[in-house]
Amino acid sequence: MARKFFVGGNWKCNGTTEEVKKIVTKLNEAEVPSEDVVEVVVSPPFVFLTLVKSLLRSDFHVAAQNCWVRKGGAFTGEVSAEMLVNLNIPWVVIGHSERRALLNESNEFVGDKVAYALSQGLKVIACIGETLEQRESGSTMTVVAAQTKAIADKVTNWENVVLAYEPVWAIGTGKVATPAQAQEVHCELRKWLHDNVGAGVAASTRIIYGGSVNGANCKELAAQPDVDGFLVGGASLKPEFIDIIKAATVKKN
């Protein structure tokens, strides 16, 4: 079964109401490949989720950038999966490296979050990736396999999971994994899924790349057989996000 190309835009902690409206207007006016070629999901900060959802074209979808690990309650400042479902937000990003590093989210905690979000009916973009130190010491696969295992230990149905490989050293740094580096890790991840979860899951689960993806490098990355799309950071706030969405057509050729 062909894996539909997936492009996510992570807006991170950016934006004002005016800026958000401008970005959405640009997206709404853009000519991009149809929904059967590419799935597009944008992830604004919590405070703008409903605004973006109300204004955004119907063929694009919205994701939250995080959610709480269990049912809501006495967890000041957190947003529960149930609340996102109540607002008809279909997707959530979980385990982004910024949260792992700055908020000390462990592999196990991320695994629990992914499982709970799925149990409530959300679709999940689950992020994994190694630091520069880990890459230079040759432990990239050990690290990303452990991160993936923590998810696989809690998740039985992978149908609503997109795995985002984001090498930490490439996020917001301008350094990009070469297409060959990205393909190597994506291929190894797919093998890991094949050996530890199942052949069907390995064949159907989309593994997307994140880390300084832009209009200039997206086509070459998209051409790699195991790169099924992108999770775009800074460039998702700029017009070049449209070019990145269009890179989906590379898979058809």
C-alpha positions as a printed Julia matrix, in Angstrom:
253×3 Matrix{Float64}:
   0.0    0.0     0.0
   1.36   3.43   -0.94
   2.04   5.74    1.97
   0.4    9.13    1.43
   2.92  11.98    1.64
   2.53  13.96    4.86
   3.59  17.56    5.5
   3.27  19.01    8.98
   3.96  22.63    9.88
   5.05  23.19   13.49
   4.56  26.88   14.28
   6.13  26.39   17.73
   5.68  29.31   20.15
   5.14  31.98   17.5
   2.44  34.3    16.24
  -0.09  37.02   17.0
  -3.72  36.95   15.89
  -2.85  39.18   12.93
   0.16  37.09   11.88
  -1.81  33.87   12.19
  -4.6   35.24    9.99
  -2.03  36.26    7.36
  -0.4   32.81    7.34
  -3.78  31.09    7.0
  -4.79  33.43    4.17
  -1.59  32.52    2.29
  -2.26  28.8     2.83
  -5.86  29.14    1.7
  -4.83  30.87   -1.53
  -2.08  28.37   -2.36
  -2.34  25.92   -5.22
  -1.13  22.59   -3.89
  -1.48  18.92   -4.87
  -4.81  17.35   -3.95
  -5.62  15.51   -0.73
  -5.1   12.15   -2.37
  -1.45  13.11   -3.02
  -0.54  14.91    0.19
  -1.91  15.27    3.71
  -1.21  18.72    5.21
  -1.44  19.47    8.93
  -0.48  22.75   10.62
   0.26  23.04   14.31
  -0.32  26.48   15.83
   0.02  27.28   19.56
  -2.94  26.21   21.73
  -4.38  29.73   21.93
  -4.78  29.92   18.13
  -6.08  26.39   17.47
  -9.77  27.25   17.16
  -9.08  30.42   15.18
  -6.93  28.53   12.67
  -9.43  25.67   12.47
 -12.27  28.09   11.75
 -10.4   29.9     8.96
  -8.31  27.14    7.36
  -9.24  25.47    4.06
 -11.04  22.14    4.53
  -8.37  19.99    2.86
  -5.75  21.04    5.48
  -5.96  19.92    9.1
  -4.88  21.23   12.48
  -2.69  19.71   15.21
  -2.01  20.72   18.79
   1.67  20.85   19.78
   1.23  18.77   22.91
  -1.37  17.34   25.3
  -1.49  15.97   28.83
  -0.62  12.35   29.53
  -3.97  11.34   31.04
  -7.49  12.59   31.74
  -7.76  16.26   32.73
  -8.26  17.53   36.26
  -5.92  19.17   38.76
  -3.11  19.77   36.25
  -2.78  23.55   36.05
  -1.53  24.81   32.69
  -2.06  21.5    30.88
  -4.44  20.74   28.03
  -6.01  17.28   27.87
  -6.59  15.05   24.88
 -10.31  15.14   25.69
 -10.34  18.93   25.28
  -8.71  18.66   21.86
 -11.28  16.06   20.82
 -14.04  18.34   22.1
 -12.73  21.14   19.85
 -12.54  18.72   16.88
  -8.76  19.04   16.65
  -7.78  15.79   14.9
  -4.01  15.72   15.42
  -1.43  16.27   18.15
   2.38  16.48   18.09
   3.95  14.51   20.93
   7.55  14.18   22.11
   9.1   17.08   20.22
  12.8   17.32   21.05
  12.32  20.8    22.51
   9.93  19.32   25.09
  12.18  16.32   25.7
  15.16  18.62   26.32
  13.61  21.67   28.0
  10.83  19.95   29.96
  12.62  16.64   30.58
   9.97  14.5    28.89
  11.35  10.96   29.06
  10.89   8.22   26.45
   8.42   6.47   28.76
   6.42   9.64   29.38
   6.22  10.28   25.63
   5.11   6.67   25.09
   2.36   7.09   27.68
   1.25  10.36   26.08
   1.07   8.82   22.61
  -0.97   5.88   23.89
  -3.4    8.08   25.82
  -3.93  10.51   22.93
  -4.63   7.59   20.58
  -7.04   6.05   23.11
  -9.07   9.26   23.02
  -9.29   9.23   19.21
  -6.53  11.69   18.33
  -4.01  11.05   15.57
  -0.41  11.48   16.67
   2.77  12.87   15.14
   5.32  11.2    17.42
   8.79  12.78   17.37
  12.12  11.03   17.84
  15.72  11.99   17.11
  19.3   12.08   18.36
  21.53  14.93   19.55
  24.8   15.89   17.84
  26.78  14.25   20.63
  24.83  11.01   20.17
  25.34  11.07   16.4
  29.06  11.71   16.72
  29.44   8.86   19.19
  27.76   6.51   16.67
  24.67   5.85   18.79
  21.98   7.33   16.51
  20.13   4.04   15.95
  20.38   2.98   19.6
  18.81   6.29   20.64
  15.98   6.4    18.08
  15.23   2.69   18.54
  14.86   3.24   22.32
  12.57   6.22   21.68
  10.49   4.18   19.23
  10.41   1.15   21.55
   8.94   3.29   24.35
   6.05   4.09   21.99
   5.75   0.54   20.65
   5.57  -0.81   24.23
   2.33   1.11   24.79
   0.75   1.2    21.31
  -0.85  -1.73   19.53
  -2.56   0.03   16.61
  -0.21   2.22   14.54
  -2.83   3.28   12.01
  -3.07   6.81   13.46
   0.62   7.33   14.15
   3.06   9.29   12.0
   6.67   8.92   13.14
   8.72  12.11   12.79
  12.49  11.65   12.74
  14.05  14.94   13.74
  17.79  14.91   14.37
  18.13  17.45   17.2
  21.33  18.85   15.72
  19.42  19.85   12.57
  16.44  21.6    14.21
  16.57  25.35   13.73
  20.33  25.22   13.18
  20.36  25.44    9.41
  22.22  22.1     9.39
  20.25  19.48    7.51
  20.75  15.75    7.46
  21.88  14.93    3.93
  19.29  13.0     1.92
  21.51   9.93    2.37
  21.7   10.42    6.16
  17.93  10.86    6.4
  17.26   7.82    4.2
  19.67   5.68    6.24
  17.89   6.39    9.54
  14.39   6.13    8.02
  15.32   2.79    6.45
  16.74   1.49    9.76
  13.63   2.69   11.6
  11.41   0.85    9.15
  13.52  -2.29    9.65
  13.16  -1.84   13.42
   9.37  -1.61   13.08
   9.4   -4.67   10.82
  11.4   -6.74   13.29
   9.78  -5.51   16.51
   6.22  -4.52   15.65
   5.31  -6.21   12.37
   5.72  -6.15    8.6
   2.36  -4.48    7.99
   3.08  -1.63   10.39
   6.55  -1.14    8.9
   5.16  -0.96    5.38
   2.25   1.39    6.15
   3.58   3.74    8.85
   4.71   7.08    7.52
   8.16   8.16    8.69
   8.64  11.86    8.06
  11.79  13.99    8.34
  12.19  17.19   10.32
  15.2   19.43   10.78
  15.79  22.62    8.79
  13.62  21.49    5.87
  13.15  24.35    3.38
  12.14  25.11   -0.18
  15.66  24.46   -1.44
  16.26  20.99    0.01
  12.77  19.47    0.17
  12.65  17.83   -3.26
  15.89  15.93   -2.86
  14.83  14.74    0.61
  11.35  13.78   -0.68
  12.93  11.61   -3.38
  14.34   9.21   -0.76
  12.31   5.98   -0.73
  11.75   5.89    3.04
  11.1    9.6     3.55
   7.31   9.92    3.59
   7.07  13.65    4.18
   8.21  16.4     6.52
   7.65  18.08    9.83
   8.61  21.65    9.07
   9.56  24.2    11.73
  10.56  27.78   10.9
   9.84  27.45    7.19
   6.19  26.6     7.93
   5.65  30.26    8.85
   6.97  31.41    5.47
   5.66  31.23    1.88
   8.17  28.45    1.09
   5.96  26.07    3.1
   3.88  25.87   -0.1
   6.96  24.69   -2.04
   7.56  22.03    0.59
   3.96  20.78    0.23
   4.47  20.64   -3.54
   7.5   18.37   -3.04
   4.9   15.61   -2.57
   4.67  15.34   -6.36
   8.23  13.94   -6.41
   6.76  10.63   -5.17
   4.47  10.36   -8.17
   7.26  10.64  -10.72
